[in-house]
Amino acid sequence: MATINKEDLKSMSKEDLQVKLNDIRKDLIKENAQIAVGTTPKSSGHVKQMKKTIARIMQLLNKEEVKKTNE
């Protein structure tokens, strides 16, 4: 998975963000399973990067929800 910029995420629609969030979560589950089995991950910072990307997406989705409730 390549690194995703904030600008790229902001330009995505809500549906695209949901799809991307699900994909990254699935990848994170796979990585965590490999680590639990004892296999070394390809990149040591890959899991951390995925968690940060998930947090960014969740933040954008939550901001949209707050905007809807305030209107």
mmCIF file of the N, C-alpha and C atoms, coordinates in Angstrom:
data_MODEL
# 
_entry.id   MODEL 
# 
loop_
_atom_site.group_PDB 
_atom_site.id 
_atom_site.type_symbol 
_atom_site.label_atom_id 
_atom_site.label_alt_id 
_atom_site.label_comp_id 
_atom_site.label_asym_id 
_atom_site.label_entity_id 
_atom_site.label_seq_id 
_atom_site.pdbx_PDB_ins_code 
_atom_site.Cartn_x 
_atom_site.Cartn_y 
_atom_site.Cartn_z 
_atom_site.occupancy 
_atom_site.B_iso_or_equiv 
_atom_site.pdbx_formal_charge 
_atom_site.auth_seq_id 
_atom_site.auth_comp_id 
_atom_site.auth_asym_id 
_atom_site.auth_atom_id 
_atom_site.pdbx_PDB_model_num 
ATOM 1   N N  . MET A 1 1  ? 0.830   -1.161  0.000  1.00 0.00 ? 1  MET A N  1 
ATOM 2   C CA . MET A 1 1  ? 0.000   0.000   0.000  1.00 0.00 ? 1  MET A CA 1 
ATOM 3   C C  . MET A 1 1  ? 0.886   1.240   0.000  1.00 0.00 ? 1  MET A C  1 
ATOM 4   N N  . ALA A 1 2  ? 0.603   2.130   -0.895 1.00 0.00 ? 2  ALA A N  1 
ATOM 5   C CA . ALA A 1 2  ? 1.364   3.365   -0.977 1.00 0.00 ? 2  ALA A CA 1 
ATOM 6   C C  . ALA A 1 2  ? 0.851   4.370   0.052  1.00 0.00 ? 2  ALA A C  1 
ATOM 7   N N  . THR A 1 3  ? 1.700   5.305   0.396  1.00 0.00 ? 3  THR A N  1 
ATOM 8   C CA . THR A 1 3  ? 1.318   6.353   1.328  1.00 0.00 ? 3  THR A CA 1 
ATOM 9   C C  . THR A 1 3  ? 0.311   7.276   0.653  1.00 0.00 ? 3  THR A C  1 
ATOM 10  N N  . ILE A 1 4  ? -0.705  7.667   1.394  1.00 0.00 ? 4  ILE A N  1 
ATOM 11  C CA . ILE A 1 4  ? -1.753  8.526   0.856  1.00 0.00 ? 4  ILE A CA 1 
ATOM 12  C C  . ILE A 1 4  ? -1.639  9.895   1.514  1.00 0.00 ? 4  ILE A C  1 
ATOM 13  N N  . ASN A 1 5  ? -1.598  10.937  0.703  1.00 0.00 ? 5  ASN A N  1 
ATOM 14  C CA . ASN A 1 5  ? -1.511  12.302  1.209  1.00 0.00 ? 5  ASN A CA 1 
ATOM 15  C C  . ASN A 1 5  ? -2.859  12.763  1.729  1.00 0.00 ? 5  ASN A C  1 
ATOM 16  N N  . LYS A 1 6  ? -2.827  13.762  2.620  1.00 0.00 ? 6  LYS A N  1 
ATOM 17  C CA . LYS A 1 6  ? -4.068  14.351  3.130  1.00 0.00 ? 6  LYS A CA 1 
ATOM 18  C C  . LYS A 1 6  ? -4.874  14.967  2.007  1.00 0.00 ? 6  LYS A C  1 
ATOM 19  N N  . GLU A 1 7  ? -4.188  15.617  1.072  1.00 0.00 ? 7  GLU A N  1 
ATOM 20  C CA . GLU A 1 7  ? -4.873  16.267  -0.040 1.00 0.00 ? 7  GLU A CA 1 
ATOM 21  C C  . GLU A 1 7  ? -5.618  15.255  -0.901 1.00 0.00 ? 7  GLU A C  1 
ATOM 22  N N  . ASP A 1 8  ? -4.994  14.093  -1.105 1.00 0.00 ? 8  ASP A N  1 
ATOM 23  C CA . ASP A 1 8  ? -5.653  13.041  -1.883 1.00 0.00 ? 8  ASP A CA 1 
ATOM 24  C C  . ASP A 1 8  ? -6.902  12.542  -1.164 1.00 0.00 ? 8  ASP A C  1 
ATOM 25  N N  . LEU A 1 9  ? -6.799  12.393  0.145  1.00 0.00 ? 9  LEU A N  1 
ATOM 26  C CA . LEU A 1 9  ? -7.943  11.925  0.915  1.00 0.00 ? 9  LEU A CA 1 
ATOM 27  C C  . LEU A 1 9  ? -9.066  12.954  0.916  1.00 0.00 ? 9  LEU A C  1 
ATOM 28  N N  . LYS A 1 10 ? -8.709  14.230  1.024  1.00 0.00 ? 10 LYS A N  1 
ATOM 29  C CA . LYS A 1 10 ? -9.726  15.285  1.052  1.00 0.00 ? 10 LYS A CA 1 
ATOM 30  C C  . LYS A 1 10 ? -10.481 15.372  -0.267 1.00 0.00 ? 10 LYS A C  1 
ATOM 31  N N  . SER A 1 11 ? -9.822  15.009  -1.361 1.00 0.00 ? 11 SER A N  1 
ATOM 32  C CA . SER A 1 11 ? -10.476 15.103  -2.667 1.00 0.00 ? 11 SER A CA 1 
ATOM 33  C C  . SER A 1 11 ? -11.386 13.900  -2.947 1.00 0.00 ? 11 SER A C  1 
ATOM 34  N N  . MET A 1 12 ? -11.303 12.856  -2.124 1.00 0.00 ? 12 MET A N  1 
ATOM 35  C CA . MET A 1 12 ? -12.133 11.670  -2.328 1.00 0.00 ? 12 MET A CA 1 
ATOM 36  C C  . MET A 1 12 ? -13.551 11.901  -1.810 1.00 0.00 ? 12 MET A C  1 
ATOM 37  N N  . SER A 1 13 ? -14.489 11.193  -2.409 1.00 0.00 ? 13 SER A N  1 
ATOM 38  C CA . SER A 1 13 ? -15.867 11.262  -1.934 1.00 0.00 ? 13 SER A CA 1 
ATOM 39  C C  . SER A 1 13 ? -16.019 10.385  -0.689 1.00 0.00 ? 13 SER A C  1 
ATOM 40  N N  . LYS A 1 14 ? -17.154 10.521  -0.024 1.00 0.00 ? 14 LYS A N  1 
ATOM 41  C CA . LYS A 1 14 ? -17.405 9.760   1.199  1.00 0.00 ? 14 LYS A CA 1 
ATOM 42  C C  . LYS A 1 14 ? -17.408 8.256   0.911  1.00 0.00 ? 14 LYS A C  1 
ATOM 43  N N  . GLU A 1 15 ? -17.992 7.868   -0.207 1.00 0.00 ? 15 GLU A N  1 
ATOM 44  C CA . GLU A 1 15 ? -18.044 6.447   -0.559 1.00 0.00 ? 15 GLU A CA 1 
ATOM 45  C C  . GLU A 1 15 ? -16.647 5.896   -0.837 1.00 0.00 ? 15 GLU A C  1 
ATOM 46  N N  . ASP A 1 16 ? -15.819 6.694   -1.524 1.00 0.00 ? 16 ASP A N  1 
ATOM 47  C CA . ASP A 1 16 ? -14.454 6.260   -1.804 1.00 0.00 ? 16 ASP A CA 1 
ATOM 48  C C  . ASP A 1 16 ? -13.645 6.117   -0.513 1.00 0.00 ? 16 ASP A C  1 
ATOM 49  N N  . LEU A 1 17 ? -13.877 7.040   0.420  1.00 0.00 ? 17 LEU A N  1 
ATOM 50  C CA . LEU A 1 17 ? -13.183 6.961   1.699  1.00 0.00 ? 17 LEU A CA 1 
ATOM 51  C C  . LEU A 1 17 ? -13.584 5.701   2.465  1.00 0.00 ? 17 LEU A C  1 
ATOM 52  N N  . GLN A 1 18 ? -14.866 5.362   2.419  1.00 0.00 ? 18 GLN A N  1 
ATOM 53  C CA . GLN A 1 18 ? -15.339 4.142   3.097  1.00 0.00 ? 18 GLN A CA 1 
ATOM 54  C C  . GLN A 1 18 ? -14.687 2.899   2.489  1.00 0.00 ? 18 GLN A C  1 
ATOM 55  N N  . VAL A 1 19 ? -14.610 2.856   1.171  1.00 0.00 ? 19 VAL A N  1 
ATOM 56  C CA . VAL A 1 19 ? -14.000 1.711   0.486  1.00 0.00 ? 19 VAL A CA 1 
ATOM 57  C C  . VAL A 1 19 ? -12.528 1.613   0.847  1.00 0.00 ? 19 VAL A C  1 
ATOM 58  N N  . LYS A 1 20 ? -11.827 2.742   0.816  1.00 0.00 ? 20 LYS A N  1 
ATOM 59  C CA . LYS A 1 20 ? -10.402 2.772   1.142  1.00 0.00 ? 20 LYS A CA 1 
ATOM 60  C C  . LYS A 1 20 ? -10.183 2.361   2.590  1.00 0.00 ? 20 LYS A C  1 
ATOM 61  N N  . LEU A 1 21 ? -11.053 2.817   3.480  1.00 0.00 ? 21 LEU A N  1 
ATOM 62  C CA . LEU A 1 21 ? -10.952 2.465   4.894  1.00 0.00 ? 21 LEU A CA 1 
ATOM 63  C C  . LEU A 1 21 ? -11.101 0.957   5.086  1.00 0.00 ? 21 LEU A C  1 
ATOM 64  N N  . ASN A 1 22 ? -12.066 0.357   4.425  1.00 0.00 ? 22 ASN A N  1 
ATOM 65  C CA . ASN A 1 22 ? -12.258 -1.092  4.528  1.00 0.00 ? 22 ASN A CA 1 
ATOM 66  C C  . ASN A 1 22 ? -11.063 -1.860  3.980  1.00 0.00 ? 22 ASN A C  1 
ATOM 67  N N  . ASP A 1 23 ? -10.512 -1.399  2.861  1.00 0.00 ? 23 ASP A N  1 
ATOM 68  C CA . ASP A 1 23 ? -9.354  -2.071  2.266  1.00 0.00 ? 23 ASP A CA 1 
ATOM 69  C C  . ASP A 1 23 ? -8.147  -2.022  3.197  1.00 0.00 ? 23 ASP A C  1 
ATOM 70  N N  . ILE A 1 24 ? -7.901  -0.864  3.768  1.00 0.00 ? 24 ILE A N  1 
ATOM 71  C CA . ILE A 1 24 ? -6.745  -0.712  4.651  1.00 0.00 ? 24 ILE A CA 1 
ATOM 72  C C  . ILE A 1 24 ? -6.933  -1.526  5.919  1.00 0.00 ? 24 ILE A C  1 
ATOM 73  N N  . ARG A 1 25 ? -8.155  -1.569  6.434  1.00 0.00 ? 25 ARG A N  1 
ATOM 74  C CA . ARG A 1 25 ? -8.415  -2.376  7.635  1.00 0.00 ? 25 ARG A CA 1 
ATOM 75  C C  . ARG A 1 25 ? -8.175  -3.863  7.358  1.00 0.00 ? 25 ARG A C  1 
ATOM 76  N N  . LYS A 1 26 ? -8.584  -4.334  6.180  1.00 0.00 ? 26 LYS A N  1 
ATOM 77  C CA . LYS A 1 26 ? -8.340  -5.733  5.819  1.00 0.00 ? 26 LYS A CA 1 
ATOM 78  C C  . LYS A 1 26 ? -6.845  -6.021  5.736  1.00 0.00 ? 26 LYS A C  1 
ATOM 79  N N  . ASP A 1 27 ? -6.097  -5.094  5.135  1.00 0.00 ? 27 ASP A N  1 
ATOM 80  C CA . ASP A 1 27 ? -4.652  -5.262  5.045  1.00 0.00 ? 27 ASP A CA 1 
ATOM 81  C C  . ASP A 1 27 ? -4.006  -5.271  6.427  1.00 0.00 ? 27 ASP A C  1 
ATOM 82  N N  . LEU A 1 28 ? -4.501  -4.418  7.318  1.00 0.00 ? 28 LEU A N  1 
ATOM 83  C CA . LEU A 1 28 ? -3.969  -4.360  8.669  1.00 0.00 ? 28 LEU A CA 1 
ATOM 84  C C  . LEU A 1 28 ? -4.231  -5.667  9.418  1.00 0.00 ? 28 LEU A C  1 
ATOM 85  N N  . ILE A 1 29 ? -5.396  -6.234  9.230  1.00 0.00 ? 29 ILE A N  1 
ATOM 86  C CA . ILE A 1 29 ? -5.717  -7.521  9.860  1.00 0.00 ? 29 ILE A CA 1 
ATOM 87  C C  . ILE A 1 29 ? -4.771  -8.611  9.359  1.00 0.00 ? 29 ILE A C  1 
ATOM 88  N N  . LYS A 1 30 ? -4.509  -8.612  8.058  1.00 0.00 ? 30 LYS A N  1 
ATOM 89  C CA . LYS A 1 30 ? -3.581  -9.601  7.489  1.00 0.00 ? 30 LYS A CA 1 
ATOM 90  C C  . LYS A 1 30 ? -2.176  -9.435  8.060  1.00 0.00 ? 30 LYS A C  1 
ATOM 91  N N  . GLU A 1 31 ? -1.718  -8.186  8.138  1.00 0.00 ? 31 GLU A N  1 
ATOM 92  C CA . GLU A 1 31 ? -0.383  -7.926  8.693  1.00 0.00 ? 31 GLU A CA 1 
ATOM 93  C C  . GLU A 1 31 ? -0.298  -8.364  10.147 1.00 0.00 ? 31 GLU A C  1 
ATOM 94  N N  . ASN A 1 32 ? -1.322  -8.046  10.932 1.00 0.00 ? 32 ASN A N  1 
ATOM 95  C CA . ASN A 1 32 ? -1.323  -8.431  12.347 1.00 0.00 ? 32 ASN A CA 1 
ATOM 96  C C  . ASN A 1 32 ? -1.353  -9.949  12.504 1.00 0.00 ? 32 ASN A C  1 
ATOM 97  N N  . ALA A 1 33 ? -2.050  -10.637 11.629 1.00 0.00 ? 33 ALA A N  1 
ATOM 98  C CA . ALA A 1 33 ? -2.088  -12.102 11.684 1.00 0.00 ? 33 ALA A CA 1 
ATOM 99  C C  . ALA A 1 33 ? -0.706  -12.681 11.371 1.00 0.00 ? 33 ALA A C  1 
ATOM 100 N N  . GLN A 1 34 ? -0.032  -12.106 10.400 1.00 0.00 ? 34 GLN A N  1 
ATOM 101 C CA . GLN A 1 34 ? 1.306   -12.585 10.064 1.00 0.00 ? 34 GLN A CA 1 
ATOM 102 C C  . GLN A 1 34 ? 2.275   -12.360 11.217 1.00 0.00 ? 34 GLN A C  1 
ATOM 103 N N  . ILE A 1 35 ? 2.147   -11.210 11.867 1.00 0.00 ? 35 ILE A N  1 
ATOM 104 C CA . ILE A 1 35 ? 3.017   -10.917 12.998 1.00 0.00 ? 35 ILE A CA 1 
ATOM 105 C C  . ILE A 1 35 ? 2.721   -11.877 14.150 1.00 0.00 ? 35 ILE A C  1 
ATOM 106 N N  . ALA A 1 36 ? 1.444   -12.188 14.365 1.00 0.00 ? 36 ALA A N  1 
ATOM 107 C CA . ALA A 1 36 ? 1.063   -13.097 15.447 1.00 0.00 ? 36 ALA A CA 1 
ATOM 108 C C  . ALA A 1 36 ? 1.598   -14.504 15.210 1.00 0.00 ? 36 ALA A C  1 
ATOM 109 N N  . VAL A 1 37 ? 1.659   -14.913 13.947 1.00 0.00 ? 37 VAL A N  1 
ATOM 110 C CA . VAL A 1 37 ? 2.160   -16.243 13.617 1.00 0.00 ? 37 VAL A CA 1 
ATOM 111 C C  . VAL A 1 37 ? 3.672   -16.305 13.804 1.00 0.00 ? 37 VAL A C  1 
ATOM 112 N N  . GLY A 1 38 ? 4.318   -15.169 13.655 1.00 0.00 ? 38 GLY A N  1 
ATOM 113 C CA . GLY A 1 38 ? 5.764   -15.135 13.840 1.00 0.00 ? 38 GLY A CA 1 
ATOM 114 C C  . GLY A 1 38 ? 6.508   -14.739 12.587 1.00 0.00 ? 38 GLY A C  1 
ATOM 115 N N  . THR A 1 39 ? 5.800   -14.494 11.516 1.00 0.00 ? 39 THR A N  1 
ATOM 116 C CA . THR A 1 39 ? 6.427   -14.068 10.280 1.00 0.00 ? 39 THR A CA 1 
ATOM 117 C C  . THR A 1 39 ? 6.831   -12.604 10.419 1.00 0.00 ? 39 THR A C  1 
ATOM 118 N N  . THR A 1 40 ? 8.010   -12.283 9.966  1.00 0.00 ? 40 THR A N  1 
ATOM 119 C CA . THR A 1 40 ? 8.438   -10.890 10.041 1.00 0.00 ? 40 THR A CA 1 
ATOM 120 C C  . THR A 1 40 ? 7.780   -10.093 8.926  1.00 0.00 ? 40 THR A C  1 
ATOM 121 N N  . PRO A 1 41 ? 7.305   -8.910  9.241  1.00 0.00 ? 41 PRO A N  1 
ATOM 122 C CA . PRO A 1 41 ? 6.666   -8.084  8.217  1.00 0.00 ? 41 PRO A CA 1 
ATOM 123 C C  . PRO A 1 41 ? 7.690   -7.575  7.206  1.00 0.00 ? 41 PRO A C  1 
ATOM 124 N N  . LYS A 1 42 ? 7.209   -7.249  6.010  1.00 0.00 ? 42 LYS A N  1 
ATOM 125 C CA . LYS A 1 42 ? 8.095   -6.745  4.957  1.00 0.00 ? 42 LYS A CA 1 
ATOM 126 C C  . LYS A 1 42 ? 8.744   -5.439  5.376  1.00 0.00 ? 42 LYS A C  1 
ATOM 127 N N  . SER A 1 43 ? 7.950   -4.571  5.981  1.00 0.00 ? 43 SER A N  1 
ATOM 128 C CA . SER A 1 43 ? 8.441   -3.275  6.429  1.00 0.00 ? 43 SER A CA 1 
ATOM 129 C C  . SER A 1 43 ? 7.999   -3.069  7.868  1.00 0.00 ? 43 SER A C  1 
ATOM 130 N N  . SER A 1 44 ? 8.927   -2.673  8.692  1.00 0.00 ? 44 SER A N  1 
ATOM 131 C CA . SER A 1 44 ? 8.586   -2.526  10.103 1.00 0.00 ? 44 SER A CA 1 
ATOM 132 C C  . SER A 1 44 ? 7.641   -1.349  10.346 1.00 0.00 ? 44 SER A C  1 
ATOM 133 N N  . GLY A 1 45 ? 7.682   -0.331  9.511  1.00 0.00 ? 45 GLY A N  1 
ATOM 134 C CA . GLY A 1 45 ? 6.829   0.823   9.685  1.00 0.00 ? 45 GLY A CA 1 
ATOM 135 C C  . GLY A 1 45 ? 5.519   0.750   8.942  1.00 0.00 ? 45 GLY A C  1 
ATOM 136 N N  . HIS A 1 46 ? 5.284   -0.346  8.250  1.00 0.00 ? 46 HIS A N  1 
ATOM 137 C CA . HIS A 1 46 ? 4.088   -0.482  7.421  1.00 0.00 ? 46 HIS A CA 1 
ATOM 138 C C  . HIS A 1 46 ? 2.815   -0.488  8.266  1.00 0.00 ? 46 HIS A C  1 
ATOM 139 N N  . VAL A 1 47 ? 2.827   -1.194  9.383  1.00 0.00 ? 47 VAL A N  1 
ATOM 140 C CA . VAL A 1 47 ? 1.655   -1.278  10.249 1.00 0.00 ? 47 VAL A CA 1 
ATOM 141 C C  . VAL A 1 47 ? 1.347   0.100   10.833 1.00 0.00 ? 47 VAL A C  1 
ATOM 142 N N  . LYS A 1 48 ? 2.367   0.795   11.259 1.00 0.00 ? 48 LYS A N  1 
ATOM 143 C CA . LYS A 1 48 ? 2.187   2.125   11.827 1.00 0.00 ? 48 LYS A CA 1 
ATOM 144 C C  . LYS A 1 48 ? 1.605   3.081   10.791 1.00 0.00 ? 48 LYS A C  1 
ATOM 145 N N  . GLN A 1 49 ? 2.085   2.995   9.561  1.00 0.00 ? 49 GLN A N  1 
ATOM 146 C CA . GLN A 1 49 ? 1.587   3.854   8.489  1.00 0.00 ? 49 GLN A CA 1 
ATOM 147 C C  . GLN A 1 49 ? 0.120   3.561   8.185  1.00 0.00 ? 49 GLN A C  1 
ATOM 148 N N  . MET A 1 50 ? -0.256  2.280   8.194  1.00 0.00 ? 50 MET A N  1 
ATOM 149 C CA . MET A 1 50 ? -1.657  1.923   7.954  1.00 0.00 ? 50 MET A CA 1 
ATOM 150 C C  . MET A 1 50 ? -2.555  2.470   9.056  1.00 0.00 ? 50 MET A C  1 
ATOM 151 N N  . LYS A 1 51 ? -2.106  2.391   10.305 1.00 0.00 ? 51 LYS A N  1 
ATOM 152 C CA . LYS A 1 51 ? -2.897  2.909   11.416 1.00 0.00 ? 51 LYS A CA 1 
ATOM 153 C C  . LYS A 1 51 ? -3.087  4.417   11.296 1.00 0.00 ? 51 LYS A C  1 
ATOM 154 N N  . LYS A 1 52 ? -2.047  5.114   10.879 1.00 0.00 ? 52 LYS A N  1 
ATOM 155 C CA . LYS A 1 52 ? -2.155  6.564   10.707 1.00 0.00 ? 52 LYS A CA 1 
ATOM 156 C C  . LYS A 1 52 ? -3.113  6.915   9.577  1.00 0.00 ? 52 LYS A C  1 
ATOM 157 N N  . THR A 1 53 ? -3.060  6.146   8.502  1.00 0.00 ? 53 THR A N  1 
ATOM 158 C CA . THR A 1 53 ? -3.956  6.400   7.380  1.00 0.00 ? 53 THR A CA 1 
ATOM 159 C C  . THR A 1 53 ? -5.409  6.150   7.783  1.00 0.00 ? 53 THR A C  1 
ATOM 160 N N  . ILE A 1 54 ? -5.650  5.102   8.553  1.00 0.00 ? 54 ILE A N  1 
ATOM 161 C CA . ILE A 1 54 ? -6.995  4.819   9.051  1.00 0.00 ? 54 ILE A CA 1 
ATOM 162 C C  . ILE A 1 54 ? -7.482  5.985   9.908  1.00 0.00 ? 54 ILE A C  1 
ATOM 163 N N  . ALA A 1 55 ? -6.605  6.506   10.754 1.00 0.00 ? 55 ALA A N  1 
ATOM 164 C CA . ALA A 1 55 ? -6.983  7.628   11.615 1.00 0.00 ? 55 ALA A CA 1 
ATOM 165 C C  . ALA A 1 55 ? -7.310  8.867   10.780 1.00 0.00 ? 55 ALA A C  1 
ATOM 166 N N  . ARG A 1 56 ? -6.550  9.117   9.728  1.00 0.00 ? 56 ARG A N  1 
ATOM 167 C CA . ARG A 1 56 ? -6.823  10.267  8.869  1.00 0.00 ? 56 ARG A CA 1 
ATOM 168 C C  . ARG A 1 56 ? -8.184  10.144  8.189  1.00 0.00 ? 56 ARG A C  1 
ATOM 169 N N  . ILE A 1 57 ? -8.467  8.953   7.693  1.00 0.00 ? 57 ILE A N  1 
ATOM 170 C CA . ILE A 1 57 ? -9.745  8.734   7.011  1.00 0.00 ? 57 ILE A CA 1 
ATOM 171 C C  . ILE A 1 57 ? -10.900 8.893   8.003  1.00 0.00 ? 57 ILE A C  1 
ATOM 172 N N  . MET A 1 58 ? -10.747 8.316   9.187  1.00 0.00 ? 58 MET A N  1 
ATOM 173 C CA . MET A 1 58 ? -11.796 8.428   10.204 1.00 0.00 ? 58 MET A CA 1 
ATOM 174 C C  . MET A 1 58 ? -12.022 9.888   10.591 1.00 0.00 ? 58 MET A C  1 
ATOM 175 N N  . GLN A 1 59 ? -10.947 10.657  10.680 1.00 0.00 ? 59 GLN A N  1 
ATOM 176 C CA . GLN A 1 59 ? -11.064 12.067  11.017 1.00 0.00 ? 59 GLN A CA 1 
ATOM 177 C C  . GLN A 1 59 ? -11.862 12.816  9.951  1.00 0.00 ? 59 GLN A C  1 
ATOM 178 N N  . LEU A 1 60 ? -11.582 12.544  8.681  1.00 0.00 ? 60 LEU A N  1 
ATOM 179 C CA . LEU A 1 60 ? -12.314 13.207  7.600  1.00 0.00 ? 60 LEU A CA 1 
ATOM 180 C C  . LEU A 1 60 ? -13.789 12.815  7.606  1.00 0.00 ? 60 LEU A C  1 
ATOM 181 N N  . LEU A 1 61 ? -14.066 11.537  7.830  1.00 0.00 ? 61 LEU A N  1 
ATOM 182 C CA . LEU A 1 61 ? -15.457 11.080  7.861  1.00 0.00 ? 61 LEU A CA 1 
ATOM 183 C C  . LEU A 1 61 ? -16.206 11.701  9.046  1.00 0.00 ? 61 LEU A C  1 
ATOM 184 N N  . ASN A 1 62 ? -15.540 11.819  10.187 1.00 0.00 ? 62 ASN A N  1 
ATOM 185 C CA . ASN A 1 62 ? -16.179 12.414  11.356 1.00 0.00 ? 62 ASN A CA 1 
ATOM 186 C C  . ASN A 1 62 ? -16.428 13.906  11.157 1.00 0.00 ? 62 ASN A C  1 
ATOM 187 N N  . LYS A 1 63 ? -15.529 14.588  10.476 1.00 0.00 ? 63 LYS A N  1 
ATOM 188 C CA . LYS A 1 63 ? -15.733 16.012  10.198 1.00 0.00 ? 63 LYS A CA 1 
ATOM 189 C C  . LYS A 1 63 ? -16.973 16.218  9.333  1.00 0.00 ? 63 LYS A C  1 
ATOM 190 N N  . GLU A 1 64 ? -17.176 15.337  8.361  1.00 0.00 ? 64 GLU A N  1 
ATOM 191 C CA . GLU A 1 64 ? -18.358 15.436  7.510  1.00 0.00 ? 64 GLU A CA 1 
ATOM 192 C C  . GLU A 1 64 ? -19.631 15.224  8.325  1.00 0.00 ? 64 GLU A C  1 
ATOM 193 N N  . GLU A 1 65 ? -19.602 14.288  9.270  1.00 0.00 ? 65 GLU A N  1 
ATOM 194 C CA . GLU A 1 65 ? -20.767 14.036  10.114 1.00 0.00 ? 65 GLU A CA 1 
ATOM 195 C C  . GLU A 1 65 ? -21.076 15.244  11.001 1.00 0.00 ? 65 GLU A C  1 
ATOM 196 N N  . VAL A 1 66 ? -20.036 15.882  11.531 1.00 0.00 ? 66 VAL A N  1 
ATOM 197 C CA . VAL A 1 66 ? -20.236 17.047  12.375 1.00 0.00 ? 66 VAL A CA 1 
ATOM 198 C C  . VAL A 1 66 ? -20.834 18.188  11.561 1.00 0.00 ? 66 VAL A C  1 
ATOM 199 N N  . LYS A 1 67 ? -20.365 18.355  10.342 1.00 0.00 ? 67 LYS A N  1 
ATOM 200 C CA . LYS A 1 67 ? -20.911 19.407  9.473  1.00 0.00 ? 67 LYS A CA 1 
ATOM 201 C C  . LYS A 1 67 ? -22.395 19.169  9.220  1.00 0.00 ? 67 LYS A C  1 
ATOM 202 N N  . LYS A 1 68 ? -22.778 17.922  9.008  1.00 0.00 ? 68 LYS A N  1 
ATOM 203 C CA . LYS A 1 68 ? -24.186 17.606  8.755  1.00 0.00 ? 68 LYS A CA 1 
ATOM 204 C C  . LYS A 1 68 ? -25.049 17.911  9.980  1.00 0.00 ? 68 LYS A C  1 
ATOM 205 N N  . THR A 1 69 ? -24.556 17.581  11.150 1.00 0.00 ? 69 THR A N  1 
ATOM 206 C CA . THR A 1 69 ? -25.354 17.789  12.357 1.00 0.00 ? 69 THR A CA 1 
ATOM 207 C C  . THR A 1 69 ? -25.458 19.268  12.719 1.00 0.00 ? 69 THR A C  1 
ATOM 208 N N  . ASN A 1 70 ? -24.469 20.062  12.352 1.00 0.00 ? 70 ASN A N  1 
ATOM 209 C CA . ASN A 1 70 ? -24.489 21.493  12.671 1.00 0.00 ? 70 ASN A CA 1 
ATOM 210 C C  . ASN A 1 70 ? -25.356 22.292  11.714 1.00 0.00 ? 70 ASN A C  1 
ATOM 211 N N  . GLU A 1 71 ? -25.671 21.743  10.581 1.00 0.00 ? 71 GLU A N  1 
ATOM 212 C CA . GLU A 1 71 ? -26.451 22.474  9.598  1.00 0.00 ? 71 GLU A CA 1 
ATOM 213 C C  . GLU A 1 71 ? -27.926 22.426  9.881  1.00 0.00 ? 71 GLU A C  1 
# 
